[in-house]
Amino acid sequence: MRITVHLSTFDHLNACAYAILWLDPERGQWSRESHFGLDLPAWGTLRNAPHATEICAQRGGSPLFLLEGLELNGDTGPFEGETGGALWRGGRKHSTGHWYVQCVDEDTVQPENSVFAGDDIV
């Protein structure tokens, strides 16, 4: 399964700040598809938190984002249109914003190219 999440409204950082991430719960990884006004690496790891999902850098550590209410292993979600609060913790300034699920792709797809270190794409 692959989930496309849109993060936005981080007005304290930049009025136009946003990011679009693909989340892969099975692999515990995410990749950045598009962004502006947020300093994000190309990919990183996912961690489950109580009633939330943490978006972390490649090596883990402190979360860059906390997506409140997004439970990747929940019984009822995630689903398209689901929304919640996002806490940006990736820089000197912390900021609040929002997330919403744009798309949930239930199919397992082999990518043509992969941004994840150590992936072997044949």
Backbone torsions as a table, in degrees:
resi	resn	phi	psi	omega
1	MET	NA	142.9	175.9
2	ARG	-131.0	134.7	-176.1
3	ILE	-120.0	128.5	176.3
4	THR	-98.5	121.1	-178.3
5	VAL	-118.4	133.3	177.4
6	HIS	-105.8	124.8	177.9
7	LEU	-108.9	134.0	-178.3
8	SER	-158.0	-176.6	179.0
9	THR	60.3	45.5	173.6
10	PHE	-95.3	63.1	-171.2
11	ASP	-60.2	-28.7	-179.0
12	HIS	-71.3	-19.6	177.8
13	LEU	-92.6	-49.7	-177.3
14	ASN	-166.9	132.8	-177.0
15	ALA	-59.5	-23.5	-178.1
16	CYS	-107.2	9.1	-175.6
17	ALA	-62.6	135.0	176.3
18	TYR	-159.3	166.6	171.7
19	ALA	-152.4	144.6	172.4
20	ILE	-118.0	121.5	-176.9
21	LEU	-119.5	145.3	168.3
22	TRP	-101.3	124.0	178.8
23	LEU	-103.5	133.7	176.9
24	ASP	-120.1	91.4	-175.6
25	PRO	-62.6	-33.1	-179.6
26	GLU	-63.9	-38.9	-179.6
27	ARG	-90.7	-13.3	-178.3
28	GLY	69.4	33.6	-177.5
29	GLN	-134.2	161.5	174.5
30	TRP	-134.5	158.8	173.1
31	SER	-135.1	147.6	179.5
32	ARG	-86.7	125.3	178.5
33	GLU	-99.2	-33.4	-179.8
34	SER	-161.4	150.2	176.5
35	HIS	-166.4	159.9	174.1
36	PHE	-156.1	133.8	175.1
37	GLY	79.3	1.3	176.3
38	LEU	-125.9	129.1	-179.9
39	ASP	-84.0	97.5	-176.3
40	LEU	-121.5	142.4	171.0
41	PRO	-71.5	171.3	-179.5
42	ALA	-68.8	-27.3	-179.5
43	TRP	-160.4	172.7	178.7
44	GLY	-173.4	-161.2	-175.9
45	THR	-113.0	157.5	176.4
46	LEU	-108.2	144.1	173.0
47	ARG	-134.1	139.8	173.9
48	ASN	-80.0	138.3	174.7
49	ALA	-129.7	162.4	178.1
50	PRO	-56.8	114.4	178.0
51	HIS	59.1	32.9	-178.4
52	ALA	-163.3	170.9	172.8
53	THR	-127.6	134.0	176.6
54	GLU	-99.1	130.8	175.5
55	ILE	-100.0	113.1	-174.9
56	CYS	-116.4	164.2	175.2
57	ALA	-71.3	178.5	-176.3
58	GLN	-56.3	-38.4	-175.2
59	ARG	-93.5	11.4	-178.4
60	GLY	78.9	-133.2	-178.4
61	GLY	79.5	-155.2	-178.9
62	SER	-66.5	144.1	-179.6
63	PRO	-69.7	145.4	172.0
64	LEU	-78.9	-39.6	178.3
65	PHE	-133.0	150.2	166.1
66	LEU	-119.5	116.4	179.9
67	LEU	-96.8	97.9	-174.9
68	GLU	-68.9	131.0	177.3
69	GLY	86.2	-9.7	178.8
70	LEU	-88.1	104.4	-179.9
71	GLU	-108.0	103.7	-176.4
72	LEU	-68.6	-25.7	179.8
73	ASN	-105.5	17.3	-178.5
74	GLY	-73.1	163.3	-179.4
75	ASP	-75.5	-27.0	-173.1
76	THR	-113.2	1.1	-175.5
77	GLY	-150.8	-171.2	-6.6
78	PRO	-72.4	159.1	179.4
79	PHE	-137.2	155.5	-178.7
80	GLU	-61.0	133.0	-179.5
81	GLY	92.3	-9.0	177.7
82	GLU	-62.2	142.7	-177.1
83	THR	-135.4	164.9	176.2
84	GLY	-176.7	-177.4	179.5
85	GLY	-87.3	145.8	177.9
86	ALA	-123.1	130.8	177.3
87	LEU	-108.5	115.6	177.4
88	TRP	-84.2	123.1	179.6
89	ARG	-127.4	15.6	-170.9
90	GLY	-86.7	0.6	-179.0
91	GLY	-140.9	-165.0	179.0
92	ARG	-66.5	-38.8	178.6
93	LYS	-94.0	131.7	170.5
94	HIS	-91.6	147.2	-177.4
95	SER	-148.5	152.9	176.3
96	THR	-105.0	149.5	178.3
97	GLY	-153.8	-156.1	-179.3
98	HIS	-133.6	156.9	171.7
99	TRP	-128.0	152.0	167.8
100	TYR	-148.1	148.5	-178.9
101	VAL	-83.9	115.7	177.7
102	GLN	-80.7	-39.4	-172.5
103	CYS	-155.1	142.4	171.2
104	VAL	-122.2	115.2	179.3
105	ASP	-102.4	110.1	-177.1
106	GLU	-76.9	-18.1	-177.4
107	ASP	-77.2	145.9	173.1
108	THR	-90.4	120.2	-175.8
109	VAL	-119.6	133.6	174.4
110	GLN	-83.6	115.3	-178.1
111	PRO	-68.5	149.4	175.7
112	GLU	-67.1	-40.4	177.1
113	ASN	-132.7	153.3	179.8
114	SER	-129.0	140.3	178.1
115	VAL	-93.6	-7.5	-176.0
116	PHE	-81.0	127.7	179.9
117	ALA	-61.0	136.7	176.7
118	GLY	88.8	-3.1	179.1
119	ASP	-76.8	137.6	175.0
120	ASP	-106.1	107.6	178.3
121	ILE	-103.8	123.7	-177.7
122	VAL	-94.5	NA	NA
